[in-house]
Amino acid sequence: MTRVMAVGVFDLLHAGHLHYLEQAKALGDYLTVVIAHDDTVRKRKHEPVTGSDLRCRLVAGLKPVDEAIVGNHPNTPMYDILDIVKPDIIALGYDQEHAEERIRKDLLEQGRTEIKVCRVSGLSDDLDGTRKIIARILEMRTQKGAE
């Protein structure tokens, strides 16, 4: 059985998230999705719109997902989650800013040479990201106010 791990914030679920998870699932037999801890989201991106427990429940309900878990606190070493998930493949989304080569190098240095890193393609929709959706809503609100 090939175990795939996908990671992300998954704040305000949208078609881009589903596309990413469908592609990640196609890489193997069992898909575990690691939802970013709220403190990690705050540290690296923005204040999450929804909490990690709710985001985890929503992602767990998606058809391609076999298991969803909340990731470690940001003070925990990033790769500790691998001991829990035990993936054969780490699937990165097209827009995830993880440096593929850095992850491969880190895995090699840790002796985790059995884990492959794959980047999946993006969705060709213009509303494939949470920030894009929020920007569109604000734009529509501004236009409506100008009428």
VENVENZI-V246198 format. One record per backbone hydrogen bond with DSSP energy under -1.0 kcal/mol. CO is the residue of the C=O (numbers start at 1). NH is the residue of the N-H. If there is no record, write none. Layout:
co & nh
CO & NH
CO & NH
This chain:
co & nh
2 & 29
2 & 30
3 & 88
3 & 89
4 & 32
5 & 91
6 & 34
8 & 36
14 & 18
15 & 19
16 & 20
17 & 21
18 & 22
19 & 23
20 & 24
21 & 25
22 & 26
24 & 27
25 & 28
30 & 4
31 & 66
31 & 67
32 & 6
33 & 69
34 & 8
35 & 71
37 & 41
38 & 42
39 & 43
40 & 44
41 & 45
41 & 46
51 & 55
52 & 56
53 & 57
54 & 58
55 & 59
56 & 60
57 & 61
59 & 62
62 & 65
67 & 33
69 & 35
73 & 76
77 & 80
79 & 82
80 & 83
81 & 85
82 & 86
88 & 116
89 & 5
90 & 118
92 & 120
93 & 96
99 & 103
100 & 104
101 & 105
102 & 106
103 & 107
104 & 108
105 & 109
106 & 110
107 & 112
108 & 111
112 & 115
116 & 90
118 & 92
129 & 133
130 & 134
131 & 135
132 & 136
133 & 137
134 & 138
135 & 139
136 & 140
137 & 141
138 & 142
139 & 143
140 & 144
141 & 145
142 & 146
